[in-house]
């Protein structure tokens, strides 16, 4: 059964009717694929507007790279990077902004300046204040599975249990039941075999009864399979996006918005029927 509709500041997401596209906007010097390109707030805002033009349903602004080996960033520096961009972009576009952070202080400051969702790659477990901030602002939250070591006895079972625990943390803090989106965390504490298996078995996350977000975009698994550098992973990303949709994804987090919005629309026509409801 489809998850209930999600109202994000007046924009309603009807999960099940189509796949939604979350655009990546990294305001970092070291993100694995777009690091350094949008450090200047002006360039970041211009890129945000371009992503909106290309069809983004959400724009995910991040100020700290989470790629393996990236240098951790203190909250002060993360705030310095993201706040000017969130503040200006929120005024310049109607597309809801999410803040990609696991720090409550960064999330709260971004929410005050116009962000409308929180994307936490540590599933509300890294900062004890995070769930409370999400609840206080009444915003939706993406809880992602993550762990340090790529070691599993039962891959999907362990991801499911960890996501259940993240959902429980959100609910215990008072986050509305219909405001929690789950994400298996491709590339986070997972090797290539794990990532491929997660994509293949994504539909198993449906038992959680939440919208599913997945972020395969340009990731290392694609590089491993195809033997291609990060700037040549468009087709690999497209294959993952289409198959994720067939397996039950509701939202895809991508860098190449125009191309992946087309891939999603085509995959939706096959998976969800044609013509789309409401057209
Ligand atoms: N992947 C990245 C960052 N944030 N958030 C969610 N919910 N799901 C993901 O799969 C995910 C995420 C990593 O990608 P990117 O932002 O491009 O790189 P970096 O972490 O190097 O900035």
Boltz pocket constraint, residues with backbone or C-beta under 6 A from the ligand:
constraints:
  - pocket:
      binder: B
      contacts: [[A, 24], [A, 26], [A, 28], [A, 30], [A, 31], [A, 32], [A, 33], [A, 34], [A, 62], [A, 64], [A, 65], [A, 66], [A, 67], [A, 100], [A, 119], [A, 120], [A, 121], [A, 142], [A, 144], [A, 183], [A, 185], [A, 186], [A, 213], [A, 214], [A, 215], [A, 216], [A, 217], [A, 253]]
      max_distance: 6.0
